[in-house]
Amino acid sequence: MQKKIQLTGIVKEDSINVEYETGSHDSISSAEKELQQMMDYTRSGPFPVSSVTLVKTIYNFVEDYSNEMTDLKYG
């Protein structure tokens, strides 16, 4: 098991707050990059929003068991 970083971003889209959650990452910078990409997609996506602002970022350390699952052998 390893620890990874996952971000939850509180984002204001026009007049409502929405939560964005990234995947698990090895570094804070790659998680922040994914959060920024999510915001950029909202700005230019198929349903464009005129104002997208990051209100708060929550840094979560999560457990990653993916490396342990590769060691399992079936039948």
C-alpha positions, 0 to 999 in steps of 0.5 A: 500500500502507498499513499497518494494525493487526491484533490477536492476543489470547490469551484464556483461556476457562474453563481453555484459551487461545484466540487471537482475531485481528481484521481490519485496522483504521486505528486501534488503538482500533477494533481493540481494540473488535473484540477486545472484541466478540469476547470479549463474543460468547463470553460471551453466545453460543450456547455460553456460557463462564463465564470469558473473560479477556484474557491478552495482546494482540499488536499487528501492523502488516500491509500493506493492498493493497485500495486498489491492487486497485481500480486494476486494469482487466480486459479 
